[in-house]
């Protein structure tokens, strides 16, 4: 986390919303009535995927990727007007939430306003043609950081959106942009409005290695934290996916969680999730529904902010395509009560001010939050196994805070829950006295 990141950011619940696919109308105005429901789930922050006009040259699908942007200072007319967007900001605030928007400052559309006005701001090949340093990103061209007038233009754009009421930015592939730019941007935006939220889409370690091998810029999380409040946990994402699907033992992932904590700044904050617009839905990735829910519960319980991807509350299995109309099939919002319990538990005093510790992994995951006067103890059946499991809680009858059902602990053992259990109780002395670096 940056030097002035509020500690409260580690408990945030963020909701990713793609305007085009969220409602049948695909507009800001149509999404406003849903904000009350989203807030009632315990969401703190709405993240809008890119809201700008989309390029047409080399575009993907029928409508193009929202990450192929023509004009950073304009609104996609398909979503509404600038006035409609301002009304959406006001509605988010009225519902008691913050609003962050996507910032895509590594690249633009091939037919962007900037390439027409400032072709010298782009990477150019031997023929003087702009190109992308990621060959598979065929619909975009890369900005050639660092260029001072380019940086000034982008920072003025950020200040424009903040002055309009935007509360922060999710920065697409932020590690491909110089850290000096992000530090300057944070300082300049903070002078206009303190407390703006900065979320970095950090990148997979294999992507970092490949770019560095080819002499290209790729910041690691330890570098990006200088300017950002939160980062993705993509540094261990590939291992997590393999643990979910059974390709790697669970212990490998948990070892990396501890390693992750040790190589990042002591107060750093990760944004945890089980799905997002770039990855498969957890209901399709996990072997069973129960394991999908157990993984969801663990990542919400885990240290850090928690992300919900629009449609997750309906148990969606289909990952929407971003460059066509691919509306979310909302159904009956079957998982909304489950997610709501998880989200509100992030505001529990044990989580807000306590220390987190991983306890066991031989049978699912066990973890605890130290707190006063009592902590939270989590048992997560990510392996989908049945039978008794050893726990580190005194004997007695506990209530599972996820479903209000009783759980009996006798002789340091209990029956493994079908999905997960989060219990409140006095933790053993060795856990209460544990002051973790994971705090």
C-alpha positions as a Markdown table, in Angstrom:
| # | Residue | x | y | z |
|---|---|---|---|---|
| 1 | Unk | 0.0 | 0.0 | 0.0 |
| 2 | Unk | 1.1 | 3.6 | -0.6 |
| 3 | Unk | 2.2 | 5.7 | 2.4 |
| 4 | Unk | -1.2 | 7.3 | 2.8 |
| 5 | Unk | -3.4 | 4.3 | 2.1 |
| 6 | Unk | -6.2 | 4.2 | 4.7 |
| 7 | Unk | -6.1 | 0.9 | 6.7 |
| 8 | Unk | -9.9 | 0.6 | 6.1 |
| 9 | Unk | -9.2 | -0.2 | 2.4 |
| 10 | Unk | -8.2 | -3.7 | 3.4 |
| 11 | Unk | -11.9 | -4.5 | 4.3 |
| 12 | Unk | -13.4 | -3.1 | 1.1 |
| 13 | Unk | -15.9 | -5.0 | -1.0 |
| 14 | Unk | -15.7 | -4.0 | -4.7 |
| 15 | Unk | -18.4 | -4.7 | -7.3 |
| 16 | Unk | -17.3 | -4.9 | -11.0 |
| 17 | Unk | -20.0 | -3.6 | -13.3 |
| 18 | Unk | -19.9 | -3.6 | -17.1 |
| 19 | Unk | -22.6 | -1.1 | -18.3 |
| 20 | Unk | -23.2 | -2.8 | -21.6 |
| 21 | Unk | -24.1 | -6.2 | -20.1 |
| 22 | Unk | -25.6 | -5.3 | -16.7 |
| 23 | Unk | -29.1 | -4.5 | -17.9 |
| 24 | Unk | -31.2 | -5.1 | -21.1 |
| 25 | Unk | -30.8 | -1.5 | -22.0 |
| 26 | Unk | -27.0 | -1.4 | -21.3 |
| 27 | Unk | -27.1 | 2.2 | -20.0 |
| 28 | Unk | -26.1 | 4.2 | -17.0 |
| 29 | Unk | -29.7 | 5.2 | -16.3 |
| 30 | Unk | -30.9 | 1.6 | -16.5 |
| 31 | Unk | -28.3 | 0.4 | -14.0 |
| 32 | Unk | -29.1 | 3.1 | -11.3 |
| 33 | Unk | -32.1 | 1.2 | -9.9 |
| 34 | Unk | -29.9 | -1.8 | -9.2 |
| 35 | Unk | -27.5 | 0.2 | -6.9 |
| 36 | Unk | -29.7 | -0.3 | -3.9 |
| 37 | Unk | -29.6 | -4.1 | -4.2 |
| 38 | Unk | -25.9 | -4.0 | -4.7 |
| 39 | Unk | -25.3 | -1.8 | -1.6 |
| 40 | Unk | -27.6 | -4.1 | 0.4 |
| 41 | Unk | -25.1 | -7.0 | -0.3 |
| 42 | Unk | -22.5 | -5.0 | 1.6 |
| 43 | Unk | -20.7 | -3.5 | -1.4 |
| 44 | Unk | -18.5 | -0.4 | -0.7 |
| 45 | Unk | -17.2 | 0.4 | -4.1 |
| 46 | Unk | -18.6 | 0.2 | -7.7 |
| 47 | Unk | -16.0 | -0.3 | -10.3 |
| 48 | Unk | -17.2 | 0.6 | -13.8 |
| 49 | Unk | -15.3 | -1.0 | -16.6 |
| 50 | Unk | -14.3 | 1.5 | -19.4 |
| 51 | Unk | -17.0 | 4.0 | -20.1 |
| 52 | Unk | -15.3 | 5.7 | -23.1 |
| 53 | Unk | -16.0 | 5.4 | -26.9 |
| 54 | Unk | -14.5 | 2.3 | -28.5 |
| 55 | Unk | -12.3 | 2.1 | -31.5 |
| 56 | Unk | -13.5 | 0.6 | -34.8 |
| 57 | Unk | -10.2 | -0.1 | -36.6 |
| 58 | Unk | -9.2 | -3.8 | -36.1 |
| 59 | Unk | -11.9 | -4.0 | -33.4 |
| 60 | Unk | -12.9 | -7.3 | -31.8 |
| 61 | Unk | -16.4 | -8.8 | -32.4 |
| 62 | Unk | -19.4 | -6.6 | -33.3 |
| 63 | Unk | -18.8 | -3.7 | -30.8 |
| 64 | Unk | -15.1 | -3.9 | -29.9 |
| 65 | Unk | -13.3 | -4.3 | -26.6 |
| 66 | Unk | -14.0 | -1.6 | -24.0 |
| 67 | Unk | -10.3 | -1.6 | -23.4 |
| 68 | Unk | -9.7 | -0.2 | -27.0 |
| 69 | Unk | -10.4 | 3.5 | -26.2 |
| 70 | Unk | -10.9 | 6.3 | -28.7 |
| 71 | Unk | -11.1 | 9.3 | -26.3 |
| 72 | Unk | -10.2 | 9.2 | -22.5 |
| 73 | Unk | -12.3 | 12.3 | -21.9 |
| 74 | Unk | -15.6 | 11.2 | -23.5 |
| 75 | Unk | -18.5 | 9.0 | -22.7 |
| 76 | Unk | -19.5 | 6.0 | -24.9 |
| 77 | Unk | -22.8 | 7.3 | -26.3 |
| 78 | Unk | -24.3 | 3.8 | -26.2 |
| 79 | Unk | -24.2 | 4.1 | -22.4 |
| 80 | Unk | -25.8 | 7.6 | -22.3 |
| 81 | Unk | -24.6 | 11.2 | -22.0 |
| 82 | Unk | -22.1 | 12.9 | -19.7 |
| 83 | Unk | -25.1 | 14.1 | -17.7 |
| 84 | Unk | -26.3 | 10.5 | -17.4 |
| 85 | Unk | -22.9 | 9.5 | -16.1 |
| 86 | Unk | -22.9 | 12.3 | -13.5 |
| 87 | Unk | -26.4 | 11.2 | -12.4 |
| 88 | Unk | -25.0 | 7.6 | -12.0 |
| 89 | Unk | -22.1 | 9.0 | -9.8 |
| 90 | Unk | -24.6 | 10.8 | -7.7 |
| 91 | Unk | -26.8 | 7.7 | -7.4 |
| 92 | Unk | -23.8 | 5.6 | -6.3 |
| 93 | Unk | -23.0 | 8.2 | -3.6 |
| 94 | Unk | -26.6 | 8.4 | -2.5 |
| 95 | Unk | -26.5 | 4.6 | -2.0 |
| 96 | Unk | -23.5 | 5.0 | 0.3 |
| 97 | Unk | -20.9 | 3.7 | -2.1 |
| 98 | Unk | -17.8 | 5.0 | -3.9 |
| 99 | Unk | -17.3 | 4.9 | -7.7 |
| 100 | Unk | -14.1 | 4.0 | -9.4 |
| 101 | Unk | -13.6 | 3.9 | -13.2 |
| 102 | Unk | -11.2 | 2.0 | -15.4 |
| 103 | Unk | -8.1 | 3.8 | -16.6 |
| 104 | Unk | -6.3 | 2.3 | -19.6 |
| 105 | Unk | -3.1 | 4.3 | -20.0 |
| 106 | Unk | -0.8 | 1.7 | -21.6 |
| 107 | Unk | -2.6 | 1.7 | -24.9 |
| 108 | Unk | -5.4 | 3.3 | -27.0 |
| 109 | Unk | -7.5 | 2.2 | -29.9 |
| 110 | Unk | -5.8 | 2.3 | -33.3 |
| 111 | Unk | -8.1 | 5.1 | -34.3 |
| 112 | Unk | -7.9 | 7.0 | -31.1 |
| 113 | Unk | -8.0 | 10.8 | -30.8 |
| 114 | Unk | -4.4 | 10.9 | -29.5 |
| 115 | Unk | -2.9 | 9.0 | -32.4 |
| 116 | Unk | -4.4 | 11.5 | -34.8 |
| 117 | Unk | -3.3 | 14.5 | -32.8 |
| 118 | Unk | 0.0 | 13.2 | -31.3 |
| 119 | Unk | 1.4 | 10.3 | -33.3 |
| 120 | Unk | 4.8 | 10.9 | -31.6 |
| 121 | Unk | 3.2 | 9.7 | -28.3 |
| 122 | Unk | 3.1 | 6.1 | -29.5 |
| 123 | Unk | 5.5 | 3.2 | -30.0 |
| 124 | Unk | 6.5 | 3.1 | -33.7 |
| 125 | Unk | 8.0 | 0.4 | -35.8 |
| 126 | Unk | 10.8 | 0.8 | -38.3 |
| 127 | Unk | 8.2 | 2.1 | -40.8 |
| 128 | Unk | 7.0 | 4.7 | -38.4 |
| 129 | Unk | 3.7 | 2.8 | -37.7 |
| 130 | Unk | 2.3 | 2.6 | -34.2 |
| 131 | Unk | 2.1 | -0.9 | -32.8 |
| 132 | Unk | 1.4 | -2.9 | -29.6 |
| 133 | Unk | 4.2 | -4.6 | -27.7 |
| 134 | Unk | 1.8 | -7.4 | -27.0 |
| 135 | Unk | 1.2 | -8.9 | -30.4 |
| 136 | Unk | -2.1 | -10.6 | -29.5 |
| 137 | Unk | -3.6 | -7.2 | -28.6 |
| 138 | Unk | -4.4 | -6.6 | -32.2 |
| 139 | Unk | -7.0 | -3.8 | -31.7 |
| 140 | Unk | -4.7 | -1.4 | -29.7 |
| 141 | Unk | -1.4 | 0.5 | -30.0 |
| 142 | Unk | 0.9 | 1.3 | -27.1 |
| 143 | Unk | 1.6 | 4.7 | -25.7 |
| 144 | Unk | 5.3 | 5.4 | -25.5 |
| 145 | Unk | 6.0 | 6.4 | -21.9 |
| 146 | Unk | 7.7 | 8.4 | -20.6 |
| 147 | Unk | 6.8 | 11.5 | -22.5 |
| 148 | Unk | 6.2 | 14.6 | -20.3 |
| 149 | Unk | 3.4 | 16.2 | -22.4 |
| 150 | Unk | 1.6 | 12.8 | -22.6 |
| 151 | Unk | 1.9 | 12.4 | -18.8 |
| 152 | Unk | 0.5 | 15.9 | -18.3 |
| 153 | Unk | -2.4 | 15.2 | -20.6 |
| 154 | Unk | -3.3 | 11.9 | -18.8 |
| 155 | Unk | -3.0 | 13.4 | -15.4 |
| 156 | Unk | -5.2 | 16.3 | -16.3 |
| 157 | Unk | -7.7 | 13.7 | -17.5 |
| 158 | Unk | -7.7 | 12.0 | -14.2 |
| 159 | Unk | -8.2 | 15.3 | -12.4 |
| 160 | Unk | -11.1 | 16.0 | -14.7 |
| 161 | Unk | -12.9 | 12.8 | -13.6 |
| 162 | Unk | -12.2 | 13.3 | -9.9 |
| 163 | Unk | -13.6 | 16.9 | -10.1 |
| 164 | Unk | -16.7 | 15.4 | -11.6 |
| 165 | Unk | -17.1 | 13.1 | -8.6 |
| 166 | Unk | -15.3 | 9.9 | -9.4 |
| 167 | Unk | -13.7 | 8.4 | -6.3 |
| 168 | Unk | -10.8 | 6.4 | -7.7 |
| 169 | Unk | -9.3 | 4.4 | -10.5 |
| 170 | Unk | -8.8 | 0.8 | -11.5 |
| 171 | Unk | -5.7 | 1.0 | -13.7 |
| 172 | Unk | -5.5 | -1.5 | -16.5 |
| 173 | Unk | -2.1 | -3.3 | -16.8 |
| 174 | Unk | -0.6 | -0.6 | -14.6 |
| 175 | Unk | 2.8 | -2.4 | -14.4 |
| 176 | Unk | 3.4 | -1.6 | -18.1 |
| 177 | Unk | 3.4 | 2.2 | -17.3 |
| 178 | Unk | 6.4 | 3.8 | -15.5 |
| 179 | Unk | 6.1 | 4.0 | -11.7 |
| 180 | Unk | 7.3 | 7.6 | -12.0 |
| 181 | Unk | 4.1 | 8.4 | -13.9 |
| 182 | Unk | 1.8 | 6.7 | -11.3 |
| 183 | Unk | 3.6 | 8.5 | -8.4 |
| 184 | Unk | 3.2 | 11.9 | -10.1 |
| 185 | Unk | -0.5 | 11.1 | -10.9 |
| 186 | Unk | -1.3 | 10.1 | -7.4 |
| 187 | Unk | 0.3 | 13.3 | -6.0 |
| 188 | Unk | -1.5 | 15.5 | -8.5 |
| 189 | Unk | -4.9 | 13.9 | -8.1 |
| 190 | Unk | -4.5 | 13.9 | -4.3 |
| 191 | Unk | -3.9 | 17.6 | -4.3 |
| 192 | Unk | -7.3 | 18.0 | -6.0 |
| 193 | Unk | -9.0 | 15.5 | -3.7 |
| 194 | Unk | -7.4 | 13.5 | -0.9 |
| 195 | Unk | -8.4 | 9.8 | -0.4 |
| 196 | Unk | -8.9 | 8.8 | -4.0 |
| 197 | Unk | -8.7 | 5.0 | -4.3 |
| 198 | Unk | -6.0 | 3.5 | -6.6 |
| 199 | Unk | -6.3 | -0.2 | -7.7 |
| 200 | Unk | -3.7 | -1.7 | -9.9 |
| 201 | Unk | -4.3 | -4.6 | -12.2 |
| 202 | Unk | -1.0 | -6.2 | -11.5 |
| 203 | Unk | 0.1 | -8.9 | -14.0 |
| 204 | Unk | 1.0 | -12.6 | -14.0 |
| 205 | Unk | 4.6 | -13.4 | -13.2 |
| 206 | Unk | 5.0 | -15.3 | -16.5 |
| 207 | Unk | 3.9 | -12.1 | -18.3 |
| 208 | Unk | 6.5 | -10.1 | -16.3 |
| 209 | Unk | 9.2 | -12.6 | -17.1 |
| 210 | Unk | 8.4 | -12.6 | -20.8 |
| 211 | Unk | 8.4 | -8.8 | -21.1 |
| 212 | Unk | 11.6 | -8.4 | -19.2 |
| 213 | Unk | 13.3 | -11.0 | -21.3 |
| 214 | Unk | 12.5 | -8.9 | -24.3 |
| 215 | Unk | 13.7 | -5.7 | -22.7 |
| 216 | Unk | 10.2 | -4.3 | -22.1 |
| 217 | Unk | 8.8 | -2.6 | -19.0 |
| 218 | Unk | 7.0 | -4.8 | -16.4 |
| 219 | Unk | 6.8 | -3.7 | -12.8 |
| 220 | Unk | 6.4 | -6.2 | -10.0 |
| 221 | Unk | 3.9 | -5.7 | -7.2 |
| 222 | Unk | 6.5 | -4.6 | -4.7 |
| 223 | Unk | 7.3 | -1.7 | -7.1 |
| 224 | Unk | 3.7 | -0.9 | -8.0 |
| 225 | Unk | 2.7 | -0.6 | -4.3 |
| 226 | Unk | 4.6 | 2.7 | -4.1 |
| 227 | Unk | 1.8 | 4.4 | -5.9 |
| 228 | Unk | -1.2 | 2.1 | -5.4 |
| 229 | Unk | -3.5 | 1.2 | -2.5 |
| 230 | Unk | -4.5 | -2.2 | -3.7 |
| 231 | Unk | -3.2 | -4.7 | -6.3 |
| 232 | Unk | -4.6 | -7.8 | -7.9 |
| 233 | Unk | -3.2 | -11.1 | -6.6 |
| 234 | Unk | -2.2 | -12.2 | -10.1 |
| 235 | Unk | 1.3 | -12.9 | -8.8 |
| 236 | Unk | -0.1 | -16.2 | -7.4 |
| 237 | Unk | -3.2 | -16.5 | -9.5 |
| 238 | Unk | -2.0 | -19.3 | -11.8 |
| 239 | Unk | -1.2 | -21.4 | -8.8 |
| 240 | Unk | -4.6 | -20.7 | -7.2 |
| 241 | Unk | -6.4 | -21.8 | -10.4 |
| 242 | Unk | -4.4 | -25.1 | -10.5 |
| 243 | Unk | -5.2 | -25.7 | -6.8 |
| 244 | Unk | -8.9 | -25.1 | -7.5 |
| 245 | Unk | -8.9 | -27.6 | -10.4 |
| 246 | Unk | -6.8 | -30.2 | -8.5 |
| 247 | Unk | -3.7 | -29.8 | -10.7 |
| 248 | Unk | -1.6 | -28.7 | -7.8 |
| 249 | Unk | -1.9 | -29.6 | -4.1 |
| 250 | Unk | -3.7 | -27.0 | -1.9 |
| 251 | Unk | -0.6 | -26.6 | 0.2 |
| 252 | Unk | 1.3 | -25.1 | -2.7 |
| 253 | Unk | -1.2 | -22.3 | -2.9 |
| 254 | Unk | -1.2 | -21.6 | 0.8 |
| 255 | Unk | 2.6 | -21.6 | 0.9 |
| 256 | Unk | 2.5 | -18.9 | -1.8 |
| 257 | Unk | 0.0 | -16.8 | 0.2 |
| 258 | Unk | 2.6 | -16.7 | 3.0 |
| 259 | Unk | 5.4 | -16.0 | 0.5 |
| 260 | Unk | 3.3 | -13.3 | -1.1 |
| 261 | Unk | 2.9 | -11.6 | 2.3 |
| 262 | Unk | 6.7 | -11.7 | 3.0 |
| 263 | Unk | 7.8 | -10.2 | -0.3 |
| 264 | Unk | 5.4 | -7.3 | -0.3 |
| 265 | Unk | 5.3 | -4.3 | 2.0 |
| 266 | Unk | 4.1 | -5.2 | 5.5 |
| 267 | Unk | 0.8 | -3.3 | 5.2 |
| 268 | Unk | 0.2 | -4.1 | 1.5 |
| 269 | Unk | -3.4 | -4.9 | 0.5 |
| 270 | Unk | -4.4 | -7.4 | -2.1 |
| 271 | Unk | -7.7 | -7.5 | -3.8 |
| 272 | Unk | -9.0 | -11.1 | -3.6 |
| 273 | Unk | -11.5 | -12.6 | -6.0 |
| 274 | Unk | -12.6 | -15.9 | -7.5 |
| 275 | Unk | -13.6 | -14.5 | -10.9 |
| 276 | Unk | -13.4 | -11.3 | -13.0 |
| 277 | Unk | -14.0 | -10.2 | -16.6 |
| 278 | Unk | -10.6 | -11.8 | -17.7 |
| 279 | Unk | -11.1 | -15.1 | -16.0 |
| 280 | Unk | -13.5 | -18.1 | -15.9 |
| 281 | Unk | -16.5 | -17.9 | -13.6 |
| 282 | Unk | -15.8 | -19.9 | -10.3 |
| 283 | Unk | -19.0 | -21.9 | -10.9 |
| 284 | Unk | -17.4 | -23.2 | -14.1 |
| 285 | Unk | -13.8 | -23.5 | -12.8 |
| 286 | Unk | -14.3 | -25.5 | -9.6 |
| 287 | Unk | -15.1 | -29.2 | -9.8 |
| 288 | Unk | -18.4 | -28.9 | -7.8 |
| 289 | Unk | -20.8 | -26.1 | -6.7 |
| 290 | Unk | -19.9 | -26.7 | -3.1 |
| 291 | Unk | -16.2 | -26.3 | -3.8 |
| 292 | Unk | -16.9 | -23.1 | -5.7 |
| 293 | Unk | -18.7 | -21.7 | -2.7 |
| 294 | Unk | -16.0 | -22.8 | -0.3 |
| 295 | Unk | -13.4 | -21.0 | -2.4 |
| 296 | Unk | -15.5 | -17.9 | -2.6 |
| 297 | Unk | -15.9 | -17.9 | 1.2 |
| 298 | Unk | -12.2 | -18.3 | 1.8 |
| 299 | Unk | -11.2 | -15.5 | -0.5 |
| 300 | Unk | -13.8 | -13.2 | 1.2 |
| 301 | Unk | -12.4 | -14.3 | 4.6 |
| 302 | Unk | -8.8 | -13.9 | 3.4 |
| 303 | Unk | -6.8 | -10.8 | 4.2 |
| 304 | Unk | -7.5 | -8.0 | 1.7 |
| 305 | Unk | -10.3 | -6.4 | -0.2 |
| 306 | Unk | -12.8 | -8.7 | -2.0 |
| 307 | Unk | -14.2 | -8.4 | -5.5 |
| 308 | Unk | -17.6 | -9.5 | -6.8 |
| 309 | Unk | -18.0 | -9.7 | -10.6 |
| 310 | Unk | -21.5 | -8.7 | -11.8 |
| 311 | Unk | -23.5 | -11.9 | -12.2 |
| 312 | Unk | -21.6 | -13.8 | -9.5 |
| 313 | Unk | -24.6 | -13.3 | -7.2 |
| 314 | Unk | -26.7 | -15.4 | -9.6 |
| 315 | Unk | -24.3 | -18.3 | -9.7 |
| 316 | Unk | -23.4 | -17.5 | -13.3 |
| 317 | Unk | -21.3 | -20.1 | -15.2 |
| 318 | Unk | -20.9 | -18.1 | -18.4 |
| 319 | Unk | -18.1 | -15.5 | -18.6 |
| 320 | Unk | -19.5 | -12.7 | -20.7 |
| 321 | Unk | -17.8 | -11.8 | -24.0 |
| 322 | Unk | -16.7 | -8.1 | -23.9 |
| 323 | Unk | -17.0 | -7.2 | -27.5 |
| 324 | Unk | -20.6 | -8.3 | -28.2 |
| 325 | Unk | -23.9 | -7.8 | -26.5 |
| 326 | Unk | -23.8 | -10.6 | -23.9 |
| 327 | Unk | -26.2 | -9.6 | -21.2 |
| 328 | Unk | -26.0 | -11.2 | -17.7 |
| 329 | Unk | -28.7 | -13.9 | -17.1 |
| 330 | Unk | -29.7 | -12.8 | -13.6 |
| 331 | Unk | -32.1 | -15.6 | -12.7 |
| 332 | Unk | -33.1 | -15.6 | -9.1 |
| 333 | Unk | -29.9 | -14.1 | -7.5 |
| 334 | Unk | -29.5 | -17.5 | -5.7 |
| 335 | Unk | -26.1 | -16.6 | -4.2 |
| 336 | Unk | -26.9 | -13.1 | -3.1 |
| 337 | Unk | -27.6 | -14.1 | 0.6 |
| 338 | Unk | -24.4 | -16.1 | 0.8 |
| 339 | Unk | -22.3 | -13.3 | -0.6 |
| 340 | Unk | -24.1 | -10.8 | 1.6 |
| 341 | Unk | -23.1 | -12.7 | 4.7 |
| 342 | Unk | -19.5 | -12.9 | 3.5 |
| 343 | Unk | -19.4 | -9.2 | 2.7 |
| 344 | Unk | -20.8 | -8.0 | 6.0 |
| 345 | Unk | -18.4 | -10.2 | 7.9 |
| 346 | Unk | -15.5 | -8.2 | 6.4 |
| 347 | Unk | -16.7 | -5.4 | 8.8 |
| 348 | Unk | -16.5 | -7.6 | 11.8 |
| 349 | Unk | -14.2 | -6.1 | 14.5 |
| 350 | Unk | -11.9 | -9.1 | 14.4 |
| 351 | Unk | -11.3 | -8.5 | 10.6 |
| 352 | Unk | -11.2 | -4.7 | 10.9 |
| 353 | Unk | -8.5 | -4.6 | 13.6 |
| 354 | Unk | -7.2 | -8.1 | 14.0 |
| 355 | Unk | -4.4 | -10.3 | 12.7 |
| 356 | Unk | -5.0 | -13.0 | 10.1 |
| 357 | Unk | -3.4 | -16.5 | 10.3 |
| 358 | Unk | -3.5 | -19.6 | 8.2 |
| 359 | Unk | -3.8 | -22.6 | 10.4 |
| 360 | Unk | -4.1 | -25.8 | 8.5 |
| 361 | Unk | -4.5 | -27.2 | 4.9 |
| 362 | Unk | -4.5 | -31.0 | 5.1 |
| 363 | Unk | -8.3 | -31.1 | 5.0 |
| 364 | Unk | -9.5 | -28.0 | 3.2 |
| 365 | Unk | -8.3 | -24.6 | 4.6 |
| 366 | Unk | -8.5 | -23.3 | 8.2 |
| 367 | Unk | -7.8 | -19.7 | 9.1 |
| 368 | Unk | -8.5 | -17.3 | 11.9 |
| 369 | Unk | -8.8 | -13.6 | 12.6 |
| 370 | Unk | -7.5 | -12.7 | 16.0 |
| 371 | Unk | -9.9 | -10.1 | 17.6 |
| 372 | Unk | -11.3 | -8.7 | 20.9 |
| 373 | Unk | -13.2 | -10.0 | 22.7 |
| 374 | Unk | -13.5 | -13.0 | 20.3 |
| 375 | Unk | -12.0 | -13.9 | 17.0 |
| 376 | Unk | -13.4 | -15.5 | 13.9 |
| 377 | Unk | -12.4 | -19.1 | 12.9 |
| 378 | Unk | -13.0 | -20.3 | 9.3 |
| 379 | Unk | -13.2 | -23.8 | 8.0 |
| 380 | Unk | -13.3 | -24.0 | 4.2 |
| 381 | Unk | -14.1 | -27.3 | 2.5 |
| 382 | Unk | -12.3 | -26.5 | -0.8 |
| 383 | Unk | -11.4 | -30.2 | -1.3 |
| 384 | Unk | -15.0 | -31.3 | -1.1 |
| 385 | Unk | -14.3 | -34.0 | 1.4 |
| 386 | Unk | -16.5 | -35.3 | 4.2 |
| 387 | Unk | -15.7 | -36.6 | 7.7 |
| 388 | Unk | -14.2 | -35.2 | 10.9 |
| 389 | Unk | -11.6 | -32.6 | 10.9 |
| 390 | Unk | -9.3 | -31.3 | 13.7 |
| 391 | Unk | -9.9 | -27.7 | 14.8 |
| 392 | Unk | -8.1 | -25.4 | 17.2 |
| 393 | Unk | -11.2 | -24.2 | 19.2 |
| 394 | Unk | -12.5 | -25.2 | 22.6 |
| 395 | Unk | -15.3 | -27.8 | 22.7 |
| 396 | Unk | -18.9 | -26.6 | 22.6 |
| 397 | Unk | -21.8 | -25.8 | 20.2 |
| 398 | Unk | -21.0 | -22.9 | 17.8 |
| 399 | Unk | -23.1 | -21.1 | 15.2 |
| 400 | Unk | -22.0 | -21.1 | 11.6 |
| 401 | Unk | -22.2 | -17.4 | 10.7 |
| 402 | Unk | -22.8 | -18.2 | 7.1 |
| 403 | Unk | -26.1 | -20.1 | 7.6 |
| 404 | Unk | -26.9 | -19.9 | 11.3 |
| 405 | Unk | -26.7 | -23.7 | 11.7 |
| 406 | Unk | -25.1 | -25.2 | 14.8 |
| 407 | Unk | -21.7 | -26.9 | 14.7 |
| 408 | Unk | -20.5 | -29.1 | 17.5 |
| 409 | Unk | -16.8 | -29.3 | 18.5 |
| 410 | Unk | -15.8 | -32.2 | 20.8 |
| 411 | Unk | -12.3 | -33.2 | 21.7 |
| 412 | Unk | -10.8 | -30.8 | 19.1 |
| 413 | Unk | -12.7 | -32.3 | 16.2 |
| 414 | Unk | -15.8 | -31.4 | 14.2 |
| 415 | Unk | -17.6 | -32.7 | 11.1 |
| 416 | Unk | -16.3 | -31.0 | 8.0 |
| 417 | Unk | -19.0 | -28.6 | 6.7 |
| 418 | Unk | -20.3 | -29.2 | 3.2 |
| 419 | Unk | -19.1 | -25.8 | 2.1 |
| 420 | Unk | -17.6 | -23.6 | 4.8 |
| 421 | Unk | -18.1 | -22.5 | 8.4 |
| 422 | Unk | -17.2 | -19.3 | 10.1 |
| 423 | Unk | -17.4 | -19.5 | 13.8 |
| 424 | Unk | -17.0 | -16.8 | 16.6 |
| 425 | Unk | -15.2 | -17.8 | 19.7 |
| 426 | Unk | -12.3 | -17.3 | 22.1 |
| 427 | Unk | -9.3 | -18.6 | 20.3 |
| 428 | Unk | -6.6 | -20.6 | 22.1 |
| 429 | Unk | -4.0 | -18.6 | 23.9 |
| 430 | Unk | -1.3 | -19.3 | 21.3 |
| 431 | Unk | -3.5 | -17.8 | 18.6 |
| 432 | Unk | -4.6 | -14.8 | 20.7 |
| 433 | Unk | -1.0 | -13.9 | 21.4 |
| 434 | Unk | 0.0 | -14.3 | 17.8 |
| 435 | Unk | 0.8 | -11.0 | 16.2 |
| 436 | Unk | 1.1 | -11.8 | 12.5 |
| 437 | Unk | 3.0 | -10.1 | 9.7 |
| 438 | Unk | -0.2 | -10.8 | 7.8 |
| 439 | Unk | -1.9 | -7.9 | 9.6 |
